[in-house]
Amino acid sequence: LARGEKVYAANCQACHQATGMGAGPIKALAGSQVVLDADHSKQIAILLNGAANGAMPAWKQLSDTELAAVVTYTKNSWTNKTGQLVQPKEVVAARK
């Protein structure tokens, strides 16, 4: 979680806010169905490919470990207390 929090602060927080609530057209991660979903591939795909015609950029330049950490962080922060852990091997599989 600590690694994920650092990745979030450096790359995600500017848009999604420290609270995970987003702002304006930026989607909230707190309470998000994609974040809460037990199917990790949905959130990983958004991070790898971006979304909303580029409004959410792709983050392929981050390592598999960094992406797994930030997904785990968002799944367990704010009101999102899923207890879910995302492993780097899940990101590796999604990159293929």
C-alpha positions as semicolon CSV with decimal commas, in nm:
position;residue;x (nm);y (nm);z (nm)
1;L;0,000;0,000;0,000
2;A;0,284;0,239;0,076
3;R;0,431;0,195;-0,272
4;G;0,087;0,238;-0,427
5;E;0,029;0,556;-0,230
6;K;0,355;0,701;-0,366
7;V;0,263;0,607;-0,725
8;Y;-0,084;0,758;-0,674
9;A;0,057;1,082;-0,531
10;A;0,304;1,119;-0,819
11;N;0,074;1,023;-1,108
12;C;-0,295;1,015;-1,020
13;Q;-0,364;1,260;-0,741
14;A;-0,351;1,573;-0,958
15;C;-0,671;1,466;-1,133
16;H;-0,841;1,219;-0,900
17;Q;-0,755;1,425;-0,588
18;A;-0,604;1,311;-0,256
19;T;-0,956;1,213;-0,149
20;G;-1,013;0,992;-0,453
21;M;-1,326;1,195;-0,530
22;G;-1,213;1,342;-0,862
23;A;-1,339;1,682;-0,975
24;G;-1,569;1,795;-1,255
25;P;-1,542;1,544;-1,539
26;I;-1,266;1,348;-1,360
27;K;-1,421;1,031;-1,224
28;A;-1,410;0,952;-0,856
29;L;-1,215;0,641;-0,759
30;A;-1,373;0,630;-0,414
31;G;-1,683;0,416;-0,454
32;S;-1,613;0,347;-0,822
33;Q;-1,765;0,023;-0,948
34;V;-1,455;-0,047;-1,160
35;V;-1,229;-0,004;-0,858
36;L;-1,452;-0,210;-0,629
37;D;-1,493;-0,491;-0,885
38;A;-1,321;-0,819;-0,799
39;D;-1,224;-0,848;-1,169
40;H;-0,893;-0,663;-1,155
41;S;-0,847;-0,676;-1,532
42;K;-1,101;-0,396;-1,584
43;Q;-0,906;-0,140;-1,382
44;I;-0,570;-0,263;-1,513
45;A;-0,695;-0,221;-1,871
46;I;-0,789;0,142;-1,804
47;L;-0,445;0,213;-1,659
48;L;-0,268;0,048;-1,951
49;N;-0,486;0,185;-2,231
50;G;-0,637;0,504;-2,096
51;A;-1,006;0,593;-2,123
52;A;-1,253;0,863;-2,222
53;N;-1,080;0,948;-2,551
54;G;-0,754;1,030;-2,376
55;A;-0,895;1,226;-2,083
56;M;-0,756;0,941;-1,874
57;P;-0,406;0,883;-2,013
58;A;-0,244;0,545;-2,057
59;W;0,022;0,464;-1,797
60;K;0,212;0,189;-1,979
61;Q;0,539;0,356;-1,886
62;L;0,490;0,256;-1,521
63;S;0,631;-0,080;-1,418
64;D;0,413;-0,384;-1,355
65;T;0,492;-0,354;-0,985
66;E;0,398;0,015;-0,977
67;L;0,069;-0,047;-1,156
68;A;-0,021;-0,341;-0,931
69;A;0,064;-0,130;-0,627
70;V;-0,149;0,166;-0,731
71;V;-0,446;-0,056;-0,818
72;T;-0,413;-0,224;-0,478
73;Y;-0,392;0,120;-0,315
74;T;-0,710;0,247;-0,483
75;K;-0,897;-0,075;-0,400
76;N;-0,817;-0,026;-0,030
77;S;-0,825;0,350;0,026
78;W;-1,094;0,603;0,118
79;T;-1,424;0,412;0,143
80;N;-1,288;0,131;-0,079
81;K;-1,203;-0,136;0,176
82;T;-1,208;-0,437;-0,058
83;G;-0,915;-0,626;0,092
84;Q;-0,815;-0,709;-0,265
85;L;-0,447;-0,738;-0,357
86;V;-0,330;-0,703;-0,716
87;Q;-0,015;-0,884;-0,819
88;P;0,235;-0,767;-1,083
89;K;0,174;-1,090;-1,277
90;E;-0,183;-0,968;-1,341
91;V;-0,044;-0,656;-1,507
92;V;0,206;-0,865;-1,706
93;A;-0,083;-1,077;-1,838
94;A;-0,285;-0,768;-1,930
95;R;0,004;-0,619;-2,129
96;K;0,000;-0,917;-2,369
